Amino acid sequence: MLSAFRQPAPPLFPRPAPAGGSVSRSALLCVALAALMLGACGRQERTISITSEPPGALVWLNDVELGRTPVETDFKFFGVYDVRLALAGYEPLITSREAQAPFYEQPGIDLVAAAIPGTRRTKIDWHFDLALLPTDEAGKRAAETGLVERARALRTQSQAAE
């Protein structure tokens, strides 16, 4: 009979009563801090600018046509890029260039730099000089002779490597 008159034991960790159904200060503070941190993160803008002399050359970067010089494009990764330029009346240029990371993009430092608010802009400028194609007969013969000599040197080099 005594068990019917027993009162329940108080909880070990009592909850505070909500003040009028409002959200607690600490929850509001956590949400505000998270929003601030997400909005305050730094941004990266990376561009490669390609120019040529004479201007108007068609540009391919890693086999993707970009347009005619001067041209600018965004990029994501630092490293070596294949570059091709072509313009009527000029020798086509096929080469490679390296996009080097600035100090704040080095591993480790980049994590700290990304947490700093603001936009960091990295612009890499590449300039190429195109060579005129020979127009007279003597110039064409000289270019042809140079091509044959380079081919022979390459053959000799490849045979020596075997």
Legacy VTK file of the C-alpha trace (Angstrom):
# vtk DataFile Version 3.0
C-alpha trace
ASCII
DATASET POLYDATA
POINTS 162 float
0.000 0.000 0.000
2.808 2.417 0.594
3.995 2.240 -3.025
0.844 3.985 -4.208
1.740 7.116 -2.244
5.370 7.299 -3.320
6.468 10.289 -5.394
8.729 9.767 -8.451
12.440 10.421 -7.938
13.691 13.761 -9.264
15.746 13.548 -12.516
19.528 13.453 -12.192
20.027 16.290 -14.711
17.046 18.612 -14.592
16.304 20.562 -17.780
15.822 24.277 -17.518
12.389 25.393 -18.549
12.337 27.129 -21.963
11.878 30.857 -21.673
8.752 31.447 -23.682
9.650 28.827 -26.337
12.737 30.737 -27.502
16.024 29.201 -28.631
18.827 29.200 -26.084
21.621 31.739 -26.361
24.321 29.118 -26.821
22.485 27.518 -29.769
22.034 30.926 -31.383
25.678 31.740 -30.806
26.781 28.439 -32.418
24.637 29.061 -35.503
25.908 32.637 -35.851
29.533 31.542 -35.458
29.159 28.781 -38.078
27.555 31.205 -40.535
30.310 33.735 -39.937
33.047 31.170 -40.502
31.477 29.899 -43.731
31.075 33.407 -45.094
34.513 34.571 -44.033
36.542 31.900 -45.835
38.933 33.171 -48.450
38.375 32.707 -52.179
40.902 31.864 -54.858
40.819 33.306 -58.366
43.417 31.829 -60.706
43.870 33.003 -64.298
46.362 32.439 -67.094
46.790 35.270 -69.581
48.336 34.418 -72.965
49.587 37.038 -75.418
51.526 36.766 -78.649
53.446 38.889 -81.092
51.719 39.362 -83.466
48.324 39.214 -81.717
45.460 37.149 -83.102
47.038 33.694 -82.875
44.684 30.819 -82.118
45.552 29.257 -78.723
45.082 25.713 -77.401
45.847 24.941 -73.766
46.092 21.190 -73.050
44.280 20.544 -76.349
41.362 22.818 -75.441
40.843 25.738 -77.815
40.722 29.017 -75.884
40.423 31.600 -78.643
42.701 34.212 -80.179
45.410 36.166 -78.383
45.241 38.068 -76.167
43.213 35.498 -74.227
42.617 34.811 -70.538
41.272 31.669 -68.882
40.629 30.364 -65.380
42.541 27.342 -64.131
42.393 25.074 -61.082
45.746 23.331 -60.864
49.349 24.477 -60.910
51.810 22.513 -63.026
52.909 22.066 -66.638
50.524 22.942 -69.467
50.842 22.134 -73.189
50.461 25.274 -75.295
49.878 25.547 -79.052
49.612 28.747 -81.077
48.799 29.018 -84.772
48.467 32.023 -87.068
48.382 32.134 -90.870
51.758 33.149 -92.299
53.622 32.153 -89.117
55.209 28.928 -87.960
52.975 27.033 -85.538
54.343 27.052 -82.011
54.037 23.913 -79.864
55.576 24.169 -76.412
54.872 23.775 -72.708
54.866 26.221 -69.823
54.696 25.790 -66.082
52.169 27.547 -63.887
54.076 27.909 -60.615
52.208 28.248 -57.333
52.855 31.375 -55.255
54.048 30.951 -51.661
50.518 31.133 -50.199
49.455 28.187 -52.392
52.139 25.830 -51.054
50.880 22.760 -49.133
50.210 23.620 -45.502
50.271 27.358 -45.991
47.269 27.094 -48.327
45.065 25.854 -45.463
45.846 28.940 -43.412
45.442 31.224 -46.439
42.039 29.708 -47.245
40.782 30.571 -43.753
41.708 34.247 -44.108
38.796 36.313 -45.408
39.158 37.949 -48.796
39.907 37.021 -52.367
43.399 36.053 -53.460
44.040 36.513 -57.165
46.786 34.610 -58.921
47.463 35.757 -62.485
50.059 34.048 -64.642
51.200 35.851 -67.810
52.708 33.993 -70.753
53.940 35.735 -73.901
54.965 34.029 -77.137
56.753 35.435 -80.196
55.769 33.759 -83.465
58.277 33.356 -86.316
57.318 34.302 -89.873
57.140 31.531 -92.435
59.688 32.011 -95.218
58.117 33.503 -98.354
60.985 33.417 -100.866
62.450 30.286 -102.458
65.798 30.551 -100.618
64.036 30.857 -97.259
61.849 27.838 -97.995
64.888 25.769 -98.960
66.728 26.838 -95.801
63.730 25.863 -93.655
63.483 22.521 -95.459
67.203 21.860 -94.983
66.925 22.695 -91.281
63.992 20.308 -90.948
65.917 17.472 -92.629
68.949 18.099 -90.410
66.817 18.031 -87.257
65.212 14.772 -88.443
68.627 13.186 -89.000
69.830 14.310 -85.573
66.709 12.852 -83.984
67.187 9.546 -85.833
70.812 9.378 -84.697
69.791 10.143 -81.122
67.058 7.486 -81.090
69.416 4.844 -82.573
72.024 5.645 -79.935
69.394 5.147 -77.198
68.624 1.601 -78.424
LINES 1 163
162 0 1 2 3 4 5 6 7 8 9 10 11 12 13 14 15 16 17 18 19 20 21 22 23 24 25 26 27 28 29 30 31 32 33 34 35 36 37 38 39 40 41 42 43 44 45 46 47 48 49 50 51 52 53 54 55 56 57 58 59 60 61 62 63 64 65 66 67 68 69 70 71 72 73 74 75 76 77 78 79 80 81 82 83 84 85 86 87 88 89 90 91 92 93 94 95 96 97 98 99 100 101 102 103 104 105 106 107 108 109 110 111 112 113 114 115 116 117 118 119 120 121 122 123 124 125 126 127 128 129 130 131 132 133 134 135 136 137 138 139 140 141 142 143 144 145 146 147 148 149 150 151 152 153 154 155 156 157 158 159 160 161
